[in-house]
Structures are given as C-alpha cells and as structure tokens.
C-alpha cells in the first residue's frame, strides 16, 4: 500500500483511436452479393464478416445479400443470374464455387485409371473454368466489383465413417489455381480459403487422424472453419486490428483537466485523487464478440491479435494493485505492471462494449434467420418450380412437391425438409424481406458508439 500524490499528473495519448478507413472493405452504402453453393447459402463465414463490419465501422452501413444455393454449380449461377443476383443491384459480387462443379460422383474411395472417368473429370474442370470466366465477365460488364474466393477443401484424409471421394480435394485445388489465373487476368482480389484450411487440417491430422476443420460430411466447414474463413477474408482485404487504443501516462501533465479533444475525440470529466483515476470517453468501434462454438478457431489462427485489439495502457502508476471498472462493471484486477504492459478489453465479455456488441450480433442473428427462410424459397423455386404452371397456388405447389419427393427424391430427407419449410415460409415472404431491412437498421443503431466511464481504483487492502 502507498500514498499517491494528491494531484495525479496524466496525459492521454490516443494512438490510432479514431475511425479507421473502410475503403479497402466496402464503402458506405455498398450492396454486396455473396454468390455460391451450400457453404455460402449456410452463410456463417460471411455472417462473421458482416458482424466485423457492423461493429468495427458502425457509421458505414453496408448491405450483404446471401446468393448461395445448395448444390449449385457455375452453370446454375449463370442460369439464376438475373432473378437471384442482379435483382439486388449489387455494387460487389463475392464468389465461391467449385465443390459441386468437380462432380464428386466421379471420385471413389480409391484412385482410378479408367480413361472415361478421367475424361469426364477433365471435362468437368474445363466447364468450371469456362463458366467462372463468364460469370466474372458478366459482373464486370455491369461495373460490379468482383472478389474471388478459392473453394474450401474436401477432407479426403480424415479417418471417419463417411464415404470418401479420393481426388476431390486435388480437383478443388485446380479450381483454386484457376481462380488465381482469373484474378490475374481481370486484376481481382482473391481470398485463398483452400490453402489455409488445407494447412490447418493437415496439422490437426498429424496429431489426430480423425480430426478435421471440416464437418463430419467432409464438405461443410463447422463454426471454427467459418471463423477461419472470415479471418482469411479480413486479412486479404487488409482490415485493421484495432478496435481502439488508449494510452495514459500519469506523469505528463500536472493539474486537473476537465475536458479536451485529441484526434477529434472528446474526453470529459477527468477526476483524480489519492486513490482514483476517472474519465469519460467514447470509442469509435466495438469488439468482435465470439461464441463458444468458435473457440477452436481462436487457437488455430491469430484472430484476436490481428483483428480484435481494444487496448488500454496506463503508464507510470506507482507500484500496487488496481481495480479497473467501466460503467461500474469490474473488468478485472491488475497490477501497475500489467496495466503498463496493456490489457486487451476485447477479451473481457463483461465489459459494456462487449455486451453492446452481443446485442448487435443478436439483431443480425434475427436477420440471418429471416435470410435463411428466404433462401429456402429461392432454393425450391429455382431448383424445382421452374416452369411450374401455377406457382402462385400454394396448395398445388405443395401437392406437386410431395409427389416429386415420393417419386424421385425420397432417398434424401433434405429435400422433404426444404419442401415442408417452403410451404410454411412462402406466405411470409414479404414479411421476411421487411424483417431483413428492419433488423439491419436495428443492428447498426445498436452498434453506434456510446460514452463510457472508465475508473482505475487503487486497492487499499
């Protein structure tokens, strides 16, 4: 225990504590279509990207559109281009496709030298290359900026009971390589999911042959895989790591300060006494709130150190133990040495800022639920109702879909689930579209910066 000087000296150096530029992500008002197959349709990787955008740049609202269709291929994208993608008038198109284009049915549990099979595989890849080039040219011809994403991996090395398709991942690597060629041809940014997932998967399986960063079906990444994908996307786009950076040196300024501004940020109500340092401040961003299902990814990639730094430094405090509060919420107890070295507030889920970020996530989660229902509508109509005589008669549609399932699709329960869901959500389509708009507005409203009271209190016992 010790006596602090009656008048504490302090100075706030706000290093990087300002609104960071989003010019390398998407400008304000952008409409971004994520185009692809079921991995995009499920949407978790780009939901993470959206959550980062909303919490990091709350004053720069953008709109994301899910344009993924389960089972889709490049030819399918070309066929639904007008109705399902261009209808949104996008400013950007972010494309990931290939998992189904390689035609996994051509690959089995062992390798083959069958010339007919090898020829079909080559033709599948040739068709993929041609169609992907056409897709890119359509977007560019309409002044839509394109970002290519290399396909995710097919896990053909994990030991699990699900049927393997040896060689599919090698074919996906060829798709990824062609994406790189296409990006060079048209001067596009490319996000390399294939390499990062492959490298992590290989490392995991050196320790445990049953481990995988992909789900048990060998195709669809789980929550950790999707956060790794978001990490790779943000890294490729050059996004900043800092939420905020506060640096306080208690020796620099003498006297009592009540109000001042640095870097266009205003600080109020500076109070000091023998045992207390207190001030009010408004950060321009929120931390990224993770969930339990993503914890594995946080151990596999440096997401926190590269994209979730909300740093606070307090320098030249005398030796002792301190309690750190934000809005009367105890963040933690720290020594003067720990405070001097800095603490990352983003890893403390009890802070008001983190709780505010969770509210943003909750609002977006409601948006994503409505989005998923709308994607079911598009999936059924694009895949199964094209040319149907009376698509507006829901009862006739239900009968048709039930009959189709029984006669042709009964081996796969997924179709029945989607058909039944379609009957429920189709009448709600307009309401779902309104929900997406309202929840986006709510999310960005919730993300707006707030003033918080910071207190650093000397513990006297």
C-alpha positions as CSV (number, residue, x, y, z in Angstrom):
1,X,0.0,0.0,0.0
2,X,1.2,3.5,-0.7
3,X,0.1,7.1,-0.8
4,X,-0.4,8.5,-4.2
5,X,0.4,12.2,-4.8
6,X,-2.5,14.4,-4.0
7,X,-2.6,15.7,-7.6
8,X,-2.0,13.0,-10.2
9,X,-0.5,14.0,-13.4
10,X,-1.8,12.5,-16.6
11,X,-1.8,12.6,-20.4
12,X,-4.0,10.7,-22.8
13,X,-2.1,9.7,-26.0
14,X,-4.8,8.4,-28.4
15,X,-2.7,6.2,-30.7
16,X,-4.9,5.0,-33.6
17,X,-8.0,6.0,-31.5
18,X,-10.1,7.2,-34.4
19,X,-12.5,5.9,-37.0
20,X,-10.4,3.6,-39.3
21,X,-10.9,3.7,-43.0
22,X,-13.1,1.1,-44.6
23,X,-12.1,1.9,-48.1
24,X,-10.4,-1.5,-48.6
25,X,-13.5,-3.4,-47.4
26,X,-16.8,-2.0,-48.8
27,X,-17.7,1.7,-49.0
28,X,-20.7,3.1,-47.3
29,X,-24.0,2.1,-48.9
30,X,-22.4,-0.9,-50.7
31,X,-24.6,-3.8,-51.7
32,X,-22.6,-7.0,-51.6
33,X,-23.8,-10.3,-53.0
34,X,-22.1,-13.4,-51.7
35,X,-22.5,-15.9,-54.5
36,X,-22.0,-19.7,-54.2
37,X,-23.3,-23.1,-53.2
38,X,-24.4,-24.5,-49.8
39,X,-21.4,-23.2,-48.0
40,X,-22.4,-19.7,-48.9
41,X,-26.1,-20.5,-48.5
42,X,-25.4,-21.5,-44.9
43,X,-23.6,-18.2,-44.7
44,X,-21.7,-18.4,-41.4
45,X,-18.4,-17.2,-42.8
46,X,-19.8,-14.1,-44.3
47,X,-22.0,-13.5,-41.3
48,X,-18.8,-13.2,-39.3
49,X,-17.5,-10.7,-41.9
50,X,-20.8,-8.7,-41.6
51,X,-20.5,-8.7,-37.8
52,X,-17.0,-7.4,-38.0
53,X,-18.1,-4.6,-40.4
54,X,-21.0,-3.6,-38.2
55,X,-19.0,-3.5,-35.0
56,X,-15.8,-2.0,-36.4
57,X,-17.4,0.5,-38.8
58,X,-20.8,1.3,-37.3
59,X,-21.1,4.6,-39.1
60,X,-20.5,3.0,-42.5
61,X,-23.6,0.8,-43.1
62,X,-23.5,-1.7,-45.9
63,X,-25.9,-4.5,-47.0
64,X,-25.0,-8.1,-47.6
65,X,-27.1,-10.5,-49.7
66,X,-27.0,-14.2,-49.5
67,X,-26.9,-15.6,-53.0
68,X,-25.9,-19.1,-52.2
69,X,-27.9,-22.2,-53.4
70,X,-27.3,-25.6,-52.0
71,X,-25.8,-28.0,-54.6
72,X,-25.2,-25.2,-57.0
73,X,-22.5,-25.1,-59.8
74,X,-21.2,-22.4,-62.1
75,X,-23.8,-23.2,-64.7
76,X,-26.5,-22.7,-62.1
77,X,-25.2,-19.3,-61.2
78,X,-25.4,-18.3,-64.9
79,X,-29.0,-19.5,-65.1
80,X,-30.2,-17.6,-62.0
81,X,-28.0,-14.6,-62.5
82,X,-30.8,-12.1,-63.3
83,X,-33.5,-13.3,-60.9
84,X,-31.4,-14.2,-57.9
85,X,-28.3,-11.9,-58.0
86,X,-28.6,-8.9,-60.3
87,X,-32.0,-8.2,-58.9
88,X,-30.3,-6.8,-55.9
89,X,-28.4,-4.2,-58.0
90,X,-25.1,-5.2,-56.3
91,X,-22.0,-3.0,-56.1
92,X,-19.9,-6.0,-55.3
93,X,-20.0,-9.8,-56.0
94,X,-18.0,-12.1,-53.8
95,X,-17.9,-15.6,-55.5
96,X,-17.0,-19.0,-54.1
97,X,-18.0,-22.0,-56.2
98,X,-16.5,-25.4,-57.2
99,X,-17.4,-28.0,-54.6
100,X,-20.1,-29.4,-56.8
101,X,-18.6,-28.5,-60.2
102,X,-15.9,-31.1,-59.8
103,X,-18.7,-33.8,-59.7
104,X,-17.8,-35.8,-56.6
105,X,-19.6,-38.8,-58.0
106,X,-16.7,-39.3,-60.4
107,X,-14.4,-40.0,-57.5
108,X,-14.4,-43.0,-55.2
109,X,-12.6,-44.5,-52.2
110,X,-9.7,-45.5,-54.4
111,X,-7.9,-43.9,-57.3
112,X,-8.7,-44.9,-60.9
113,X,-7.0,-45.1,-64.3
114,X,-10.3,-45.5,-66.2
115,X,-9.9,-43.3,-69.2
116,X,-13.7,-42.5,-69.5
117,X,-13.8,-41.4,-65.9
118,X,-10.6,-39.3,-66.2
119,X,-12.0,-37.7,-69.3
120,X,-15.3,-36.8,-67.5
121,X,-13.3,-35.3,-64.7
122,X,-11.3,-33.1,-67.1
123,X,-14.5,-32.0,-68.8
124,X,-16.0,-31.0,-65.5
125,X,-13.0,-28.8,-64.7
126,X,-13.0,-27.4,-68.2
127,X,-16.7,-26.4,-67.9
128,X,-16.0,-24.9,-64.5
129,X,-13.2,-22.7,-65.9
130,X,-15.3,-21.5,-68.8
131,X,-18.4,-20.8,-66.7
132,X,-16.5,-19.0,-64.0
133,X,-14.9,-16.8,-66.6
134,X,-18.3,-16.0,-68.0
135,X,-19.7,-15.2,-64.5
136,X,-16.9,-12.7,-63.8
137,X,-17.3,-11.1,-67.2
138,X,-21.0,-10.5,-66.6
139,X,-20.4,-8.8,-63.3
140,X,-17.5,-6.7,-64.7
141,X,-19.6,-5.7,-67.7
142,X,-22.1,-4.2,-65.3
143,X,-19.4,-2.3,-63.3
144,X,-19.9,-4.7,-60.3
145,X,-16.6,-5.2,-58.4
146,X,-15.7,-8.8,-58.1
147,X,-13.8,-10.6,-55.3
148,X,-13.0,-14.3,-56.0
149,X,-12.8,-16.8,-53.1
150,X,-11.0,-20.0,-53.7
151,X,-13.1,-23.1,-52.8
152,X,-12.9,-24.6,-49.4
153,X,-11.4,-28.1,-49.1
154,X,-12.9,-31.5,-49.3
155,X,-11.5,-33.5,-46.4
156,X,-10.3,-36.7,-48.2
157,X,-7.7,-37.5,-45.5
158,X,-9.7,-37.7,-42.2
159,X,-10.5,-41.1,-40.8
160,X,-14.2,-41.1,-40.4
161,X,-17.1,-43.4,-41.5
162,X,-18.5,-41.1,-44.2
163,X,-17.8,-42.2,-47.7
164,X,-14.6,-40.7,-49.1
165,X,-14.1,-39.4,-52.6
166,X,-10.4,-39.6,-53.1
167,X,-9.1,-36.9,-55.5
168,X,-11.9,-34.4,-55.0
169,X,-9.7,-32.1,-53.0
170,X,-7.0,-32.3,-55.6
171,X,-9.6,-31.2,-58.2
172,X,-10.6,-28.3,-55.9
173,X,-7.0,-27.2,-55.8
174,X,-7.2,-27.0,-59.6
175,X,-10.3,-24.9,-59.3
176,X,-8.4,-22.7,-56.8
177,X,-5.5,-22.3,-59.2
178,X,-7.8,-21.3,-62.0
179,X,-9.3,-18.7,-59.7
180,X,-5.8,-17.3,-59.2
181,X,-5.3,-17.2,-63.0
182,X,-8.7,-15.5,-63.5
183,X,-7.9,-12.9,-60.8
184,X,-4.6,-12.1,-62.5
185,X,-6.4,-11.8,-65.9
186,X,-9.0,-9.3,-64.6
187,X,-7.0,-7.8,-61.7
188,X,-9.2,-9.1,-59.0
189,X,-8.7,-9.7,-55.3
190,X,-8.6,-13.4,-54.3
191,X,-9.3,-14.9,-50.9
192,X,-7.4,-18.2,-50.5
193,X,-9.6,-20.5,-48.4
194,X,-8.2,-23.7,-49.9
195,X,-4.6,-23.2,-48.6
196,X,-5.3,-22.1,-45.1
197,X,-7.9,-24.8,-44.5
198,X,-5.7,-27.4,-46.0
199,X,-2.7,-26.4,-44.0
200,X,-4.6,-26.3,-40.7
201,X,-6.3,-29.6,-41.5
202,X,-3.0,-31.3,-42.2
203,X,-1.5,-30.0,-39.0
204,X,-4.5,-31.3,-37.0
205,X,-4.4,-34.7,-38.5
206,X,-0.7,-35.1,-37.7
207,X,-1.8,-35.3,-34.1
208,X,-5.2,-37.0,-34.5
209,X,-6.1,-38.8,-37.8
210,X,-9.8,-38.3,-37.0
211,X,-9.6,-34.5,-36.5
212,X,-10.9,-32.1,-39.1
213,X,-11.6,-28.4,-39.6
214,X,-14.3,-29.5,-42.0
215,X,-17.6,-31.1,-40.7
216,X,-18.1,-34.8,-40.5
217,X,-19.6,-34.9,-44.0
218,X,-16.1,-33.9,-45.4
219,X,-17.7,-31.0,-47.3
220,X,-19.1,-28.3,-45.0
221,X,-16.9,-26.4,-42.5
222,X,-18.1,-26.1,-39.0
223,X,-18.2,-22.9,-36.9
224,X,-14.4,-22.9,-36.4
225,X,-13.8,-23.3,-40.1
226,X,-16.1,-20.4,-40.9
227,X,-14.4,-18.1,-38.5
228,X,-11.0,-19.1,-40.1
229,X,-12.5,-18.2,-43.4
230,X,-13.6,-14.8,-42.1
231,X,-10.1,-14.3,-40.7
232,X,-8.6,-15.1,-44.1
233,X,-11.1,-12.7,-45.8
234,X,-10.4,-9.8,-43.5
235,X,-6.6,-10.5,-43.8
236,X,-6.8,-10.4,-47.6
237,X,-8.8,-7.2,-47.5
238,X,-6.2,-5.6,-45.2
239,X,-8.6,-4.8,-42.4
240,X,-7.3,-3.1,-39.2
241,X,-6.7,-5.0,-36.0
242,X,-7.5,-2.1,-33.7
243,X,-10.9,-1.6,-32.1
244,X,-9.3,1.3,-30.1
245,X,-6.0,2.1,-28.4
246,X,-5.9,4.2,-25.2
247,X,-2.6,5.2,-23.6
248,X,-2.4,7.1,-20.3
249,X,0.8,8.4,-18.8
250,X,0.2,9.8,-15.3
251,X,3.4,11.8,-15.3
252,X,3.0,14.0,-18.3
253,X,0.5,16.7,-17.3
254,X,0.1,18.5,-14.0
255,X,-3.1,19.8,-12.7
256,X,-6.8,19.0,-13.1
257,X,-8.2,18.6,-16.6
258,X,-11.9,18.6,-17.2
259,X,-12.3,18.4,-21.0
260,X,-10.0,18.2,-24.0
261,X,-10.0,16.8,-27.6
262,X,-7.4,14.6,-29.4
263,X,-7.9,13.2,-32.9
264,X,-11.5,14.6,-33.0
265,X,-12.4,12.6,-29.9
266,X,-13.7,14.4,-26.9
267,X,-12.9,13.4,-23.3
268,X,-14.8,14.7,-20.3
269,X,-14.9,14.8,-16.6
270,X,-11.3,13.9,-15.7
271,X,-11.2,13.3,-12.0
272,X,-8.1,12.3,-9.9
273,X,-7.4,12.0,-6.2
274,X,-5.3,9.9,-3.9
275,X,-6.8,6.6,-5.0
276,X,-8.8,7.2,-8.2
277,X,-8.3,7.9,-11.8
278,X,-11.6,8.5,-13.7
279,X,-12.6,9.8,-17.1
280,X,-15.3,9.5,-19.8
281,X,-14.5,8.5,-23.3
282,X,-16.3,7.4,-26.5
283,X,-14.7,4.7,-28.7
284,X,-15.5,4.6,-32.4
285,X,-15.8,0.8,-32.6
286,X,-16.9,-2.3,-30.7
287,X,-15.0,-5.5,-30.1
288,X,-15.9,-8.6,-32.1
289,X,-18.0,-10.9,-30.0
290,X,-17.2,-14.6,-30.4
291,X,-19.2,-17.6,-29.4
292,X,-18.3,-20.9,-27.7
293,X,-18.6,-22.9,-31.0
294,X,-15.8,-20.7,-32.5
295,X,-13.2,-21.3,-29.7
296,X,-11.2,-23.9,-31.6
297,X,-10.6,-21.4,-34.4
298,X,-9.2,-18.9,-31.9
299,X,-6.5,-21.4,-31.1
300,X,-5.7,-22.1,-34.7
301,X,-5.4,-18.6,-36.2
302,X,-4.4,-15.3,-34.5
303,X,-7.9,-13.7,-34.9
304,X,-7.7,-11.8,-31.6
305,X,-4.2,-10.4,-32.1
306,X,-4.9,-9.4,-35.8
307,X,-8.5,-8.2,-35.7
308,X,-9.7,-7.8,-32.1
309,X,-7.5,-5.4,-30.2
310,X,-9.2,-3.0,-27.8
311,X,-6.1,-1.9,-25.9
312,X,-5.8,0.2,-22.8
313,X,-2.4,1.2,-21.3
314,X,-1.8,3.0,-18.1
315,X,1.8,4.1,-17.6
316,X,3.8,5.2,-14.6
317,X,1.4,4.2,-11.9
318,X,3.2,3.6,-8.6
319,X,3.5,0.0,-7.5
320,X,0.3,-1.5,-6.4
321,X,-2.9,-3.4,-7.3
322,X,-5.8,-1.7,-9.1
323,X,-9.4,-2.4,-9.9
324,X,-10.4,-1.5,-13.5
325,X,-14.1,-0.5,-13.9
326,X,-16.1,0.5,-17.0
327,X,-19.5,2.0,-16.1
328,X,-19.2,0.5,-12.6
329,X,-18.6,-3.0,-14.1
330,X,-15.4,-4.6,-12.8
331,X,-13.3,-5.6,-15.8
332,X,-10.6,-7.1,-13.6
333,X,-7.9,-6.5,-11.0
334,X,-4.4,-5.7,-12.3
335,X,-1.0,-4.8,-11.1
336,X,0.5,-1.5,-12.2
337,X,2.9,-3.6,-14.3
338,X,0.1,-5.3,-16.1
339,X,-1.7,-2.0,-16.8
340,X,1.6,-0.5,-18.1
341,X,2.0,-3.5,-20.4
342,X,-1.6,-3.1,-21.6
343,X,-4.8,-5.1,-21.4
344,X,-7.0,-6.1,-24.3
345,X,-10.5,-5.2,-23.3
346,X,-11.9,-7.2,-26.3
347,X,-11.3,-10.5,-24.5
348,X,-13.4,-9.5,-21.5
349,X,-17.0,-10.4,-22.2
350,X,-18.3,-8.5,-19.1
351,X,-17.5,-5.0,-20.5
352,X,-20.4,-2.8,-21.6
353,X,-18.8,-2.6,-25.0
354,X,-18.7,-6.4,-25.4
355,X,-22.3,-6.6,-24.2
356,X,-23.3,-4.0,-26.7
357,X,-21.5,-6.0,-29.5
358,X,-23.5,-9.1,-28.4
359,X,-26.7,-7.0,-28.9
360,X,-25.5,-6.3,-32.4
361,X,-24.9,-10.0,-33.0
362,X,-28.4,-10.8,-31.7
363,X,-30.0,-8.3,-34.1
364,X,-28.1,-9.8,-37.0
365,X,-28.9,-13.3,-35.9
366,X,-32.6,-12.4,-36.4
367,X,-31.7,-11.0,-39.8
368,X,-29.9,-14.3,-40.7
369,X,-32.8,-16.4,-39.7
370,X,-35.1,-14.4,-42.0
371,X,-32.5,-14.7,-44.7
372,X,-32.3,-18.5,-44.3
373,X,-36.1,-18.7,-44.8
374,X,-35.9,-16.6,-47.9
375,X,-33.1,-18.8,-49.3
376,X,-35.3,-21.8,-48.8
377,X,-37.9,-20.1,-51.0
378,X,-35.3,-19.3,-53.7
379,X,-33.8,-22.8,-53.5
380,X,-37.2,-24.5,-54.1
381,X,-38.3,-22.2,-56.8
382,X,-35.1,-22.2,-58.7
383,X,-34.4,-25.9,-58.4
384,X,-37.8,-27.4,-58.6
385,X,-40.5,-24.9,-59.7
386,X,-39.0,-23.5,-62.9
387,X,-41.8,-23.7,-65.5
388,X,-44.4,-24.9,-63.0
389,X,-47.8,-24.0,-64.4
390,X,-49.3,-22.3,-61.4
391,X,-46.6,-21.3,-58.9
392,X,-48.9,-18.9,-57.1
393,X,-51.3,-21.6,-56.0
394,X,-49.5,-22.8,-52.8
395,X,-51.7,-25.9,-52.4
396,X,-51.0,-27.1,-55.9
397,X,-47.3,-26.4,-55.3
398,X,-47.3,-28.5,-52.1
399,X,-49.0,-31.4,-53.8
400,X,-46.5,-31.2,-56.6
401,X,-43.5,-31.1,-54.3
402,X,-44.9,-34.0,-52.2
403,X,-45.4,-36.1,-55.3
404,X,-41.9,-35.2,-56.6
405,X,-40.3,-36.2,-53.4
406,X,-42.1,-39.6,-53.2
407,X,-41.4,-40.5,-56.9
408,X,-37.8,-39.2,-57.3
409,X,-36.2,-37.8,-54.2
410,X,-37.2,-39.9,-51.3
411,X,-33.6,-41.2,-50.7
412,X,-32.6,-37.8,-49.4
413,X,-34.6,-36.4,-46.5
414,X,-33.1,-32.9,-47.0
415,X,-35.5,-32.3,-49.9
416,X,-38.5,-33.2,-47.8
417,X,-37.4,-30.8,-45.1
418,X,-36.9,-28.0,-47.6
419,X,-40.3,-28.7,-49.3
420,X,-42.1,-28.6,-46.0
421,X,-40.4,-25.5,-44.9
422,X,-41.2,-23.8,-48.2
423,X,-44.9,-24.4,-47.5
424,X,-44.5,-22.6,-44.2
425,X,-42.3,-19.6,-45.2
426,X,-43.6,-18.8,-48.7
427,X,-46.7,-17.0,-47.4
428,X,-44.4,-14.9,-45.2
429,X,-42.0,-13.8,-48.0
430,X,-42.9,-10.1,-47.9
431,X,-42.7,-10.0,-44.1
432,X,-39.3,-11.7,-44.2
433,X,-38.0,-9.2,-46.6
434,X,-39.1,-6.4,-44.3
435,X,-37.6,-8.1,-41.3
436,X,-34.2,-8.2,-43.0
437,X,-34.3,-4.4,-43.7
438,X,-35.5,-3.6,-40.1
439,X,-33.0,-5.8,-38.4
440,X,-30.1,-4.3,-40.4
441,X,-31.3,-0.9,-39.2
442,X,-31.6,-2.1,-35.6
443,X,-28.1,-3.7,-35.8
444,X,-26.4,-0.5,-36.9
445,X,-28.4,1.5,-34.4
446,X,-27.2,-0.8,-31.6
447,X,-23.6,-0.5,-32.9
448,X,-23.4,3.2,-32.5
449,X,-20.7,4.4,-30.2
450,X,-21.5,5.3,-26.6
451,X,-19.7,7.2,-23.9
452,X,-18.4,5.1,-21.1
453,X,-17.0,5.9,-17.6
454,X,-13.6,4.4,-17.0
455,X,-12.3,4.1,-13.4
456,X,-9.0,2.8,-12.2
457,X,-9.1,2.4,-8.4
458,X,-6.2,1.7,-6.1
459,X,-6.9,-1.3,-3.9
460,X,-6.1,-0.4,-0.3
461,X,-6.2,-3.9,1.2
